[in-house]
Amino acid sequence: RDAIDRKEKRSETFKTAVHGLETGTPALKTEELGRRAPQWVRDNLVTMCMRCKEPFNAIMRRRHHCRACGYVVCARCSDYKAELQYDGNRLNRVCQECYVFLTGHVVLEDREGKPKGILEKGAAEVSGRSLLCSSLQLLDKNGKGGTRGWFVIPQDDPLVLYIYAAPQDVRAHTSIPLLGYQVRDLPQGDSRHLFQLVQSRQVYTFVADTEELKRRWMRAMARSAAGITYAEGGEDADS
């Protein structure tokens, strides 16, 4: 019964998997896993394993693709093999979730059921139903350097700005509660489209790629800061 429950839960997970933004990568339907070759998520769109969420760094630098779902995963999470119908039923490297789904075997170190933290929202998933999402640059305090990332205001959590290192990451790097902030326009400097979030002594300075995108973000953040939680007409997800 436990094995059946686990397989059913994973079936629902795959059924609700979303297409990758900026990649043109459609998610496979549950019944297609192993039967049709997936389109791989590009390496440069993730900074962490899409299963266990461990970052890829100097120590954990090996990236692998699950041959069933196409996710980018670490060596530990791809240390499984399953027969794939589209490859003549030969054994292929797959992630743990696909291994369990395709074989029905239970993996003892399975972590399903662990409560998700506030940052454990997949970038592609929340971007697919967001008020606004796009790449931005967040400058450091001296305004000379900064971090470029993928920024999202989800429809189901419209008072919070989630910041991802890449648009396919499965965990946000950080988040900023927007309620109560003031949105401040800044003069264009060095051809950069600048604006700020300000509350007391806390200041965040952002750089948008275009003036139009800057205006959209200012409008979306101002609405969230004022506690407006419904989508504005025509202000749906921006990819």
C-alpha positions as CSV (number, residue, x, y, z in Angstrom):
1,R,0.0,0.0,0.0
2,D,2.9,2.3,0.9
3,A,4.6,1.7,-2.5
4,I,1.3,2.3,-4.3
5,D,0.8,5.6,-2.5
6,R,4.3,6.7,-3.3
7,K,3.8,5.9,-7.0
8,E,0.5,7.7,-7.1
9,K,2.0,10.8,-5.5
10,R,4.8,10.9,-8.0
11,S,2.3,10.5,-10.8
12,E,0.6,13.6,-9.6
13,T,3.9,15.4,-9.4
14,F,4.7,14.6,-13.0
15,K,1.2,15.5,-14.2
16,T,1.6,19.0,-12.7
17,A,5.2,19.5,-14.0
18,V,5.4,22.7,-15.9
19,H,7.1,23.6,-19.1
20,G,10.5,25.3,-18.9
21,L,10.4,29.1,-19.4
22,E,13.0,30.5,-21.8
23,T,13.9,27.0,-22.9
24,G,11.0,25.9,-25.0
25,T,11.2,22.6,-23.1
26,P,7.8,21.0,-22.8
27,A,7.3,18.7,-19.8
28,L,6.5,15.1,-20.5
29,K,3.2,13.7,-19.5
30,T,3.2,10.9,-16.9
31,E,2.3,8.2,-19.5
32,E,5.1,9.4,-21.8
33,L,8.0,8.9,-19.3
34,G,10.3,6.3,-20.7
35,R,8.3,6.1,-23.9
36,R,9.4,9.4,-25.5
37,A,12.8,11.1,-25.3
38,P,12.6,14.3,-23.2
39,Q,14.1,17.6,-24.2
40,W,16.9,18.3,-21.8
41,V,16.9,21.4,-19.5
42,R,20.0,23.4,-20.5
43,D,22.9,23.3,-18.0
44,N,23.2,27.1,-17.8
45,L,19.6,27.5,-16.6
46,V,20.2,25.8,-13.3
47,T,22.6,26.4,-10.5
48,M,21.5,23.5,-8.3
49,C,20.3,19.9,-8.6
50,M,16.7,20.0,-9.7
51,R,15.9,17.2,-7.3
52,C,17.8,17.5,-4.0
53,K,18.5,21.3,-4.5
54,E,22.2,21.0,-3.6
55,P,24.1,23.7,-5.5
56,F,26.6,22.9,-8.2
57,N,29.9,24.2,-7.1
58,A,33.6,23.4,-7.1
59,I,33.1,20.3,-5.1
60,M,29.8,19.2,-6.6
61,R,30.4,20.3,-10.2
62,R,29.2,17.2,-12.1
63,R,25.8,17.8,-13.8
64,H,23.8,14.9,-15.3
65,H,20.6,14.7,-17.2
66,C,17.9,12.3,-16.3
67,R,17.2,10.4,-19.5
68,A,13.5,10.0,-18.6
69,C,12.4,13.6,-17.6
70,G,15.4,15.7,-18.9
71,Y,16.1,17.4,-15.5
72,V,19.6,18.5,-14.6
73,V,20.6,16.5,-11.5
74,C,23.7,15.8,-9.4
75,A,25.5,12.5,-9.4
76,R,23.9,11.2,-6.3
77,C,20.3,11.9,-7.5
78,S,21.0,10.3,-10.9
79,D,22.7,7.2,-9.5
80,Y,19.8,5.0,-10.8
81,K,19.1,3.1,-14.0
82,A,15.8,2.1,-15.6
83,E,14.7,0.6,-18.9
84,L,13.4,3.2,-21.3
85,Q,11.1,2.1,-24.0
86,Y,12.2,4.9,-26.5
87,D,15.8,3.5,-26.3
88,G,14.9,-0.1,-27.0
89,N,14.3,-0.9,-23.3
90,R,18.0,-0.4,-22.6
91,L,19.1,0.7,-19.1
92,N,19.6,4.5,-18.9
93,R,20.7,6.9,-16.1
94,V,17.6,8.4,-14.5
95,C,16.8,10.5,-11.4
96,Q,15.4,8.9,-8.3
97,E,11.8,10.1,-8.9
98,C,11.7,8.6,-12.4
99,Y,13.4,5.4,-11.2
100,V,10.7,4.9,-8.6
101,F,7.9,5.8,-11.0
102,L,9.2,3.6,-13.8
103,T,10.2,0.6,-11.7
104,G,7.9,0.8,-8.7
105,H,10.8,0.2,-6.4
106,V,11.0,2.1,-3.1
107,V,14.1,4.0,-2.4
108,L,15.0,4.0,1.3
109,E,16.5,7.5,1.3
110,D,13.4,9.0,-0.3
111,R,12.7,12.4,1.3
112,E,9.1,12.8,0.1
113,G,6.9,14.2,2.9
114,K,9.5,16.6,4.2
115,P,7.8,20.0,4.7
116,K,8.9,22.5,2.1
117,G,10.6,25.7,3.2
118,I,9.3,29.1,2.0
119,L,12.1,29.3,-0.6
120,E,11.4,25.8,-2.0
121,K,9.3,27.0,-4.9
122,G,10.5,25.9,-8.4
123,A,11.3,28.9,-10.6
124,A,9.6,27.5,-13.7
125,E,6.5,26.5,-11.7
126,V,5.9,29.9,-10.1
127,S,6.9,31.7,-13.2
128,G,4.2,29.9,-15.2
129,R,1.6,31.5,-12.9
130,S,3.1,34.7,-11.9
131,L,2.1,38.4,-11.9
132,L,5.5,39.2,-13.4
133,C,8.8,37.4,-14.0
134,S,12.0,38.3,-15.8
135,S,15.7,38.7,-15.5
136,L,16.9,41.6,-13.4
137,Q,20.1,42.7,-11.8
138,L,20.2,43.5,-8.0
139,L,23.0,45.9,-7.3
140,D,25.1,45.7,-4.1
141,K,25.1,48.5,-1.5
142,N,27.7,50.6,-3.3
143,G,25.9,50.3,-6.6
144,K,29.0,49.2,-8.5
145,G,28.4,45.5,-8.7
146,G,25.5,43.1,-8.3
147,T,23.9,39.8,-9.0
148,R,21.8,39.0,-12.0
149,G,19.0,36.5,-11.5
150,W,15.5,35.5,-12.2
151,F,12.9,37.5,-10.3
152,V,9.3,36.4,-9.8
153,I,6.1,37.7,-8.0
154,P,3.9,34.6,-7.9
155,Q,0.1,34.8,-8.3
156,D,-0.4,32.7,-5.2
157,D,2.1,34.7,-3.1
158,P,1.7,38.2,-4.6
159,L,3.2,40.2,-1.7
160,V,6.6,38.5,-2.0
161,L,9.4,38.9,-4.6
162,Y,11.3,35.6,-5.1
163,I,14.9,35.8,-6.4
164,Y,16.4,32.8,-8.2
165,A,19.9,32.4,-9.6
166,A,18.6,30.9,-12.8
167,P,15.1,30.4,-14.4
168,Q,15.0,26.6,-13.9
169,D,16.2,26.5,-10.3
170,V,14.0,24.5,-8.0
171,R,14.7,26.7,-4.9
172,A,14.8,30.4,-4.6
173,H,18.0,32.1,-3.5
174,T,16.2,34.6,-1.3
175,S,12.9,36.5,-1.1
176,I,11.8,40.0,-0.2
177,P,8.4,40.7,1.4
178,L,7.1,43.7,-0.6
179,L,4.4,45.0,1.7
180,G,5.1,48.5,2.9
181,Y,8.0,49.3,0.6
182,Q,8.1,52.4,-1.5
183,V,9.0,52.1,-5.2
184,R,11.4,54.9,-6.3
185,D,12.3,55.7,-9.9
186,L,16.0,56.6,-10.6
187,P,17.4,58.6,-13.5
188,Q,18.9,56.5,-16.2
189,G,22.6,56.2,-15.6
190,D,25.2,54.7,-18.0
191,S,22.3,53.5,-20.1
192,R,21.0,51.5,-17.2
193,H,17.3,51.4,-16.3
194,L,17.4,51.8,-12.5
195,F,14.7,51.7,-9.8
196,Q,14.6,51.0,-6.0
197,L,12.6,49.5,-3.3
198,V,12.9,51.6,-0.1
199,Q,11.7,51.0,3.4
200,S,13.3,52.8,6.4
201,R,17.0,52.1,6.0
202,Q,16.6,49.1,3.7
203,V,17.2,49.9,0.1
204,Y,17.3,47.5,-2.9
205,T,18.5,48.9,-6.3
206,F,17.5,47.0,-9.4
207,V,18.6,47.3,-13.1
208,A,16.1,46.3,-15.8
209,D,17.1,45.5,-19.4
210,T,14.7,48.0,-20.9
211,E,12.7,51.0,-19.8
212,E,9.5,49.3,-20.6
213,L,10.4,46.3,-18.4
214,K,11.5,48.7,-15.6
215,R,8.1,50.4,-15.7
216,R,6.3,47.0,-15.5
217,W,8.3,46.0,-12.5
218,M,7.8,49.3,-10.8
219,R,4.0,49.0,-11.3
220,A,3.9,45.4,-10.1
221,M,6.0,46.0,-7.0
222,A,4.0,49.2,-6.1
223,R,0.8,47.1,-6.3
224,S,2.2,44.4,-4.1
225,A,3.7,46.9,-1.6
226,A,0.2,48.4,-1.3
227,G,-1.3,45.0,-0.6
228,I,-3.1,44.7,-3.9
229,T,-3.2,40.9,-4.5
230,Y,-5.2,40.5,-7.8
231,A,-3.7,40.5,-11.3
232,E,-3.9,43.8,-13.2
233,G,-5.4,43.5,-16.7
234,G,-2.8,42.3,-19.1
235,E,-0.1,42.1,-16.4
236,D,0.4,38.3,-16.5
237,A,3.6,36.4,-16.6
238,D,6.3,38.0,-18.6
239,S,8.9,35.7,-20.0
